[in-house]
Amino acid sequence: MAVLPVLFAAHAQAASITTSALPFAPASYTSMAVDPVTGKVYQTTTYSGSSILAYANTNRYDSRASNGSVAVANFGPYLAAYDGSLYLRTGGTSSTVISKVSATTGAIQKSVGVTGGMSSETFNWGGWSAVNPMSDGSKLYVVGGVAANNQWSIATFDYALNQTKTVSFDLLNSTAGYAFAVNGYVFFGDSYNSAHISRRVDAATGAVQVVDFTLAGLQQTPYITGISYDSLHDSLYVANNGGVLSKATGIAAQLGVQRSAVPEPASMALFGLGLAALAMTRRRQGAASK
């Protein structure tokens, strides 16, 4: 598969992304995801655990008022959520398998092996970050690579967990400590202990672009093991290991991209068809009674 070394400036001017600390400290190696359809929030508390906390909405999450948990074994450090399902690594710490899991029962609905040569340690903090699912609200992206030689891959999936595309690229002598996806682009932070974001990769082409963003207001030396884009509210959550959970709002404009469009979920489409059928039946009954 061709590796794209193309590098050009996408956002030449340096910019700060203002974050605000939430009123609680996250557990070690916290990661989270907001379901753009249901509005529910899911949070991990370790990078290889067996239970994921659930919250009814972001207000309850921001105030740390959990509504229960979901039992899922051996998940990885990143997760995504969509229409009542979770997407995460399963099968052990060195696994490159991604699963679609019920956010209610924890039952695995589908599992696939991710292609693209992803290794057991992708991000430079470790954490068995072999494959890292993330969502922009319209698609699912799995980021991974062989960090030793800067070769990376992004595998794109639909929410039925069908792999639709894989691109490979070279970060060109740049390490990476974390990543998140917004509107078809994956943004890479320089290191787990850096607030600087210097690379943006087009998930459709693999083109690598130079950017210059800094996460401001983290309130402590960064040790970023969890970062997630909330497409429903256009927010970015940043978790420092065992420290401060921070949040930035209006993030798409700050990154210089369009806000991600959230497609209509299958459940809503079926509901709409049901309403249309009901209206047609009533019209026919009304015509017959005349």
C-alpha positions in Angstrom: 0.0 0.0 0.0 1.4 3.4 -1.0 2.8 5.6 1.8 2.1 9.3 1.3 5.0 11.5 2.5 3.3 14.7 1.2 3.5 17.4 3.8 2.1 20.9 3.5 0.8 23.7 5.7 -2.9 23.5 6.5 -3.1 26.1 9.1 0.0 28.2 9.0 -0.9 30.5 11.9 -0.3 29.3 15.5 -3.5 29.1 17.5 -4.5 28.2 21.1 -7.4 26.0 21.9 -8.9 27.1 25.2 -9.8 24.4 27.6 -11.6 24.6 30.9 -11.2 22.1 33.8 -14.2 20.1 34.8 -15.0 19.8 38.6 -13.5 16.4 39.1 -10.3 14.5 38.5 -10.5 11.5 36.1 -9.2 8.1 37.0 -5.9 6.9 35.6 -5.9 6.4 31.8 -9.4 7.8 31.4 -11.0 7.9 27.9 -14.5 8.7 26.9 -17.0 8.9 24.1 -20.3 10.7 23.5 -23.0 8.8 21.5 -24.3 11.5 19.0 -27.6 9.7 18.6 -28.6 8.9 22.2 -26.5 11.7 23.9 -25.2 9.2 26.4 -21.6 9.3 27.6 -19.2 6.3 28.2 -16.0 6.5 30.1 -13.1 4.0 30.7 -11.0 4.1 33.8 -8.0 2.2 32.6 -6.5 1.1 29.3 -7.3 -2.6 29.7 -10.2 -3.1 32.0 -13.6 -4.8 32.3 -16.1 -2.1 33.1 -17.1 1.1 31.4 -19.1 3.8 33.2 -22.3 5.1 31.6 -23.8 8.6 31.9 -27.2 9.7 30.7 -25.9 12.9 29.1 -22.9 15.3 29.1 -24.3 17.3 32.0 -24.2 14.3 34.2 -20.8 13.4 32.9 -19.4 16.9 33.5 -20.6 16.7 37.1 -19.6 13.0 37.5 -23.0 11.6 38.1 -22.8 8.1 36.7 -25.9 6.1 35.7 -24.3 2.7 35.9 -21.7 0.7 34.0 -21.3 -1.8 31.1 -19.2 -4.9 31.5 -16.8 -5.3 28.6 -13.6 -7.4 29.0 -10.1 -6.4 27.9 -10.9 -3.2 26.0 -8.3 -0.7 24.8 -7.5 2.9 25.7 -9.8 4.5 23.1 -13.5 4.0 22.4 -16.2 5.4 20.2 -20.0 5.3 20.6 -22.9 5.5 18.1 -26.7 4.7 18.3 -26.5 2.5 21.3 -23.3 0.6 20.5 -19.7 1.0 21.6 -16.6 0.4 19.4 -13.4 -0.7 21.1 -10.5 -3.0 21.0 -11.1 -6.5 22.3 -9.2 -9.7 22.6 -6.2 -8.7 24.8 -3.5 -6.1 25.1 -1.8 -6.9 21.8 -4.9 -7.5 19.8 -5.7 -5.6 16.6 -9.4 -6.7 16.7 -12.1 -4.0 16.9 -15.6 -5.0 18.2 -19.0 -3.5 18.1 -20.5 -4.0 21.5 -24.0 -3.4 23.0 -23.8 -0.3 25.2 -26.5 -1.9 27.4 -25.4 -5.4 27.9 -21.8 -5.4 26.8 -22.4 -8.3 24.4 -20.2 -8.3 21.3 -22.3 -7.8 18.2 -19.5 -8.0 15.6 -15.7 -8.2 15.6 -13.2 -7.6 12.8 -9.4 -7.7 12.4 -8.1 -4.3 11.3 -5.7 -4.3 8.4 -2.9 -1.8 7.9 0.1 -3.3 9.8 -0.8 -1.8 13.2 1.5 -2.7 16.1 1.0 -3.3 19.8 2.4 0.1 20.8 1.1 3.0 18.6 1.2 6.1 20.8 4.4 7.0 22.7 2.9 6.6 26.1 2.4 2.9 25.5 -0.9 1.6 27.0 -1.1 -1.2 24.5 -2.5 1.3 22.0 -2.4 -1.1 19.1 -5.7 0.0 17.5 -7.5 3.1 18.5 -11.1 3.6 17.4 -12.4 7.2 17.3 -15.5 8.8 15.7 -16.4 12.2 14.2 -20.1 11.4 14.3 -20.3 10.3 10.7 -17.7 7.6 10.4 -15.5 5.4 12.6 -11.8 5.6 12.2 -9.2 3.2 13.6 -5.8 4.7 14.0 -2.6 2.7 14.5 0.9 2.2 13.3 4.4 1.1 13.8 5.7 3.9 15.9 9.4 2.9 15.6 9.5 4.0 11.9 6.7 6.5 11.8 4.5 4.4 9.5 0.8 4.8 10.3 -2.6 3.7 9.1 -6.1 5.0 9.3 -8.8 2.4 8.6 -12.3 3.8 8.0 -15.4 1.9 8.9 -19.1 2.5 8.8 -21.1 1.9 12.0 -22.0 -1.6 10.9 -18.3 -2.2 11.2 -17.6 -2.7 7.5 -14.1 -1.5 6.6 -14.5 0.9 3.7 -11.0 2.3 3.3 -7.4 2.2 4.6 -4.8 4.8 4.1 -1.1 4.6 5.1 1.2 7.6 5.7 4.4 8.7 7.3 4.3 11.4 10.0 7.8 12.5 8.8 9.9 12.3 11.9 7.1 13.3 14.2 6.1 11.1 17.1 2.5 11.0 18.3 1.0 10.7 21.8 -2.7 10.9 21.1 -5.2 11.5 18.3 -8.9 12.5 17.6 -11.1 12.8 14.6 -13.1 15.8 13.3 -15.0 15.9 10.0 -12.8 13.3 8.2 -9.5 14.5 9.6 -7.4 12.9 12.3 -5.4 15.3 14.4 -2.2 14.1 16.1 -0.6 15.4 19.3 3.2 15.5 19.3 3.6 13.4 22.5 1.6 12.3 25.5 3.4 14.9 27.5 2.8 17.8 25.1 -0.2 20.0 24.6 1.0 20.7 21.0 -0.9 19.4 17.9 1.2 19.5 14.8 -0.2 17.0 12.3 -3.6 16.7 10.5 -4.2 13.7 8.3 -7.0 13.4 5.7 -8.6 10.0 6.4 -9.7 9.8 2.7 -6.3 10.4 1.1 -3.7 9.9 3.8 -2.2 13.4 3.0 -0.3 14.7 6.0 -0.7 18.4 6.8 1.2 20.7 9.2 -0.9 22.5 11.8 0.1 24.5 14.9 -2.4 24.2 17.7 -1.8 24.2 21.5 -4.2 23.0 24.1 -4.3 25.9 26.6 -5.5 25.7 30.2 -4.8 22.1 31.0 -3.7 23.2 34.5 -0.9 20.6 34.9 2.0 19.1 32.9 0.3 17.0 30.2 0.1 13.3 30.4 -2.6 12.8 27.8 -3.9 9.3 27.5 -7.5 10.1 26.6 -8.9 12.6 24.1 -12.2 12.5 22.3 -14.3 14.7 20.0 -18.0 15.1 20.9 -19.7 15.6 17.6 -23.1 16.2 19.1 -21.9 19.3 21.0 -18.8 20.1 19.0 -16.6 19.7 22.1 -13.2 18.2 22.8 -12.5 16.3 26.0 -8.9 15.9 27.2 -7.9 13.6 30.1 -4.6 14.0 31.9 -3.6 10.7 33.6 -4.9 10.8 37.1 -5.2 14.6 37.0 -7.5 17.1 35.4 -10.3 16.4 32.8 -10.6 19.4 30.5 -13.1 20.4 27.9 -13.0 22.8 24.9 -16.1 24.0 23.1 -16.7 25.2 19.6 -13.7 23.0 18.6 -14.3 22.6 14.8 -14.0 26.3 14.1 -10.9 26.5 16.3 -9.3 23.7 14.2 -10.3 25.4 11.0 -12.6 22.6 9.7 -16.3 22.2 9.2 -18.3 20.8 12.1 -18.9 17.0 11.5 -22.3 16.2 10.1 -24.1 13.5 12.1 -26.0 11.2 9.7 -29.5 10.0 10.5 -29.3 6.7 12.4 -31.0 3.6 11.1 -33.4 3.6 14.1 -34.6 7.1 13.3 -35.0 6.3 9.6 -37.2 3.3 10.4 -39.2 5.4 12.8 -39.8 7.9 10.0 -40.9 5.1 7.6 -43.3 3.9 10.3 -44.9 7.3 10.6 -45.2 7.6 6.8 -46.9 4.2 6.6 -49.3 5.2 9.4 -50.2 8.4 7.7 -50.8 6.5 4.4 -53.1 4.0 6.2 -55.1 6.8 7.8 -55.6 8.6 4.4 -56.8 5.3 2.8 -59.2 4.7 5.7 -60.5 8.3 5.4 -61.0 7.9 1.7 -62.8 4.6 2.1 -65.3 6.0 4.6 -66.4 8.8 2.3 
